[in-house]
Amino acid sequence: MEPTVDRPTAPQVTAADIRTLMDSSAELPVLYINYGPGDDGGTEAELDVWAAGLVHQPDIVLTRATALDLLGEEPNSETIAAFLPKVQKSVDQMISDRGM
């Protein structure tokens, strides 16, 4: 699906995003899609980590609690790499649904 003003390009989920989530000192941290104005006047999307209580619920991709349940306390690089496609699928779906 092509990006539009209301539906930006989906950001790519990286191992660094998952590590940032798991290492965050925020209260109940979540990985979420942060929407902001793009250079072209449309909407830009990027991934960020912040406290769940300060994030709009529909923008949350993954909570640290869920990541810990699925990956364990100290996942290795291979475990995280194998998990990335699942998270990316969620991000892609969230972006696809935006503006509909």
Sequence and secondary structure as in RCSB ss.txt:
>XXXX:A:sequence
MEPTVDRPTAPQVTAADIRTLMDSSAELPVLYINYGPGDDGGTEAELDVWAAGLVHQPDIVLTRATALDLLGEEP
NSETIAAFLPKVQKSVDQMISDRGM
>XXXX:A:secstr
    SSS       HHHHHHHHH  SSSEEEEEEEEE TTSSEEEEEEEEEGGGS GGGEEEEHHHHHHHH SS 
 HHHHHHHHHHHHHHHHHHHHHTT 
